[in-house]
Every structure is written in C-alpha cells, then in structure tokens.
Amino acid sequence: MVIKCLFLFLIATPVFAQQMDSVIAVVPYVYIDDIVITGNRKTKDWIILRELEFTSGDSLSVIDLPATLERNRLRLMNTGLFTSAQIEKSVSTPQHLQLKIVLVETWYIYPVPLFELADRNFNVWWDEFNRSLRRVNYGMDLSYMNLTGHADALKIKGQFGFNNRYELGYRFPPFNRAGTIGMQTSMAYSRTHELGFLTTGNRVIFFRDPDQWIFQQAAATANFYWRPKLLTIHTFTMEYRNNRIADVIARDSNPDFFLHGANRQRHFSLVYKFVTDHRDIRPYPLHGWQLVVEARQNGLLPSDDLHLARLFAEYSKYFSFDKRWSLETAVKGRTTLPRKKPPYYNNQALGYGGSFVRGYELYVADGLDYFVAKTGLHFNLFDRNFNLGKWMPVKAFKIFPLKLYLSLNNDFGYANDPWYRANNPISNRWLYGYGVGLDFVAYYDKTARIEWSRNDLGQSGFYIQIDTGL
C-alpha cells in the first residue's frame, strides 16, 4: 500500500500545484500537521480545540474528510460562542494538511430589556386574557456570555411588573484543561400577585390579589458536570426550594395545593441528568439523534415537606433525506413514585414547558405520568444570508442568516392523573393533534414557529412558539 501511494504521488506531482484536492484524493488518509485558529479575540484556543474530534497529529479518512470538517464546524456553532465558523484546509504534501478555523465571535453581552408575558405561553395570553398589557413583566436581564473567554457565563436578572423575579447565576470555567469537569450555581427569589391554584376543564384557574403576594419562592442550585466524551455529559444537581402561598389559597381555594392546607413547602432535591447529543444543529436539528435521561429525588431529609421520585427520558431522531427534506421524530415520558397523591403544585404534566400535544396549547393535562410522541416533516423553502452592512454596527450580526421551513406536524400523548382528574376530561385519555407550520431560523439559534394545529376534539387555531436562544 505504501509503494502504491508513493507511485501515485510521483505521477500526480505536476497536477499538485493546480488541483490540491484531487491530489489528496489519491491517498486513503491524511495527517493534520497543524490547526490554526483565527477570529477568536476573546475565546481561548483550548476552549475551541476541546470541541473537535481530532487534534494535531491525527489522521483522517480522505473520503470522509468533507463530512468530518462539516460535523466539527457545527460543533463549534453549537457552543453558542460564534455567529460563524469555517474550517478551511490547505495541503502541504499529499498526505499532510493544515487546518485553519475562521471564527466570528458572537456578541457576548446581552443587557436585554425585559418585556415579557406572565402567562404559560403566547397563545394563553392572546386567547384567555384578551392580550392584556397589564399581564406583562418588565425589567432587565443581563447575560454576559464567555465572561473570561473560558466559556463561562454571568446572569443577572431584575424583573418587575406582574411578577417579580431577582436572579444571580454563574457558570464557572471548566476546572481542568480537558474541559471535562465544571460547575454552575444560581440563586433566585420570585413573587407574584397571581397564582394558578386549580385545574378545571383542563384549564388553569387563577387567583389574583393586587394587595398581597400570593406566591413567593426562594431557590438555590449548584450543579456539577462531567463531560467524559465530546457529545456526552453527566450533570449532578443539588437544589433547595422554599415556596410559600397566601393563606387564602391554602385554607380556602385549594387545600391540596401543598396538601393538608399547608401554606409552605420546603425541600432539598438531588438530580442526575445524562445527555448524549449527536444532533447536527441543536436549535433546529436536521440530522442525528439525542438521548436524555433524568432521575430526580425531591426531598432528601425527613423534615422536607415533599418526597417524590421521578424518572424522565427523551429520545429524538432526525433524518436528512437531501438538502431540503428532513424528518423529526421524538418521544418523551415521565413516571413518578410513590404512587400516592402528590401536591397539586407538583402534579404538572402536559401543557407545561416543551411537553405538549399540538392543538392543545391552550390546555393542560396534569398527572403523575405522561408520554408524548412527535413527528415533523420539514421542507426548506428559503435559505439566504443578508448583509446588513452599515445598518448593523455590531460585527457579529452584520451577516443575517435566515432560513424558512414548511413543517407538517403530527403529535399524540397521554397524561395519567389518578388524583385530580375530576372535571378534567382530557386527562387519562389519548390526545392527538396535527397541523402545518412555518418555522423561521435566524442567526443559527433563534427560532420562531407559526403553526396551524387541529386536535381530535375538532378544535383548531394558530399558535406561536418563540425561542431567542438566550
């Protein structure tokens, strides 16, 4: 094999000066002599290099080289540290090359003025509360990403208006050079004049008193992560929560809110989370797969007011058929122990966060357990970069990439609620929804979805989901 490669090299030498890529194709492997990084004015080189699956001196398959470089380019983008990343190759000899990583760092300081809705999602605010501007929060949310150039982050939040929230958090730089061990801490205090205290007709019923704080929460978390492989991470989290509700809720409106008419719930929690993420573009995946497993124990001390153990799992798989067509499939579920009546406050299932069935965005289905399966067929309608030029003073955002996808969606799910199912007809039954949507992806990690969905009750409507990537 060595003699064959040498012979091919000798006869290809005249062509080498003109077509380096064709010369490199005559050998099965190439060796990386050096990796040069440019454009990282703040981010340390080792933070970038730890995201790559190769290093100087490694050999790479020539046949797989384009796919390998693209896969690693997307890994750099998935860090959230850059608005653009390119990996360029230059050939020194037929079996040796140099890689040049060209980066454009994102804007790391986000002093974002807060003006957000107090409700579960945009659709609830629009439909149930008549687009009332009284139900908004305002303030300032300061995120300083990559504070020291070591992929650390500082978060300070002051929120006023309908709900108050004050938060301080910091993600530390990795503790070791390999970047496999790290830590993040946060403290928060929140309070509100309104509280969803009961579910009837699978809609949350609210109690409001402008003269007193109906719900208050103090929370502190510390999590430690271990990242033994590039795409695998283990996280161990310790939490403390101290929740208090007004006596009118505990005594009169819903004594089961914390159970037994209690107006306070305090407990420590321990959480283990395992994630292995092989998706190509994390904000809007088109290819790859992800597995998430989380085990949570709420209540570590005999004196804690809550004792619940929960196991959650999610698996998603993405198929890319060509440059335009892709298929998304995902299943997720949760189960709870012990099998006894939980506090109403800790009985959330479908309709909260990202766990919902399309067409049921305005509803909730509480329960100890739930299951959701989602599919979406995506077609790329538009993909273009816009140069904003002098209209955008921030270099990181001068190039505005925008993609538009048509999506055909199909979901079904189930929530098991043994204890609070009275007057909630969509609990303890299979739910089904489908529809069509337009998905916008801007600056790689900012997405907006406008969807028309219909459920198996015959109800339909337009719904909006927004993720700014912050």
Beta strands, then each sheet from edge to edge (+ up, - down):
strand 1: 29-38
strand 2: 59-61
strand 3: 82-93
strand 4: 96-105
strand 5: 109-117
strand 6: 136-145
strand 7: 153-161
strand 8: 163-171
strand 9: 181-192
strand 10: 194-200
strand 11: 203-208
strand 12: 215-229
strand 13: 232-245
strand 14: 264-277
strand 15: 288-298
strand 16: 308-320
strand 17: 325-337
strand 18: 369-387
strand 19: 399-416
strand 20: 431-442
strand 21: 446-455
strand 22: 460-467
sheet 1: 2+ 1- 4- 3+
sheet 2: 5+ 6- 7+ 8- 9+ 12- 13+ 14- 15+ 16- 17+ 18- 19+ 20- 21+ 22-
sheet 3: 10+ 11-
end
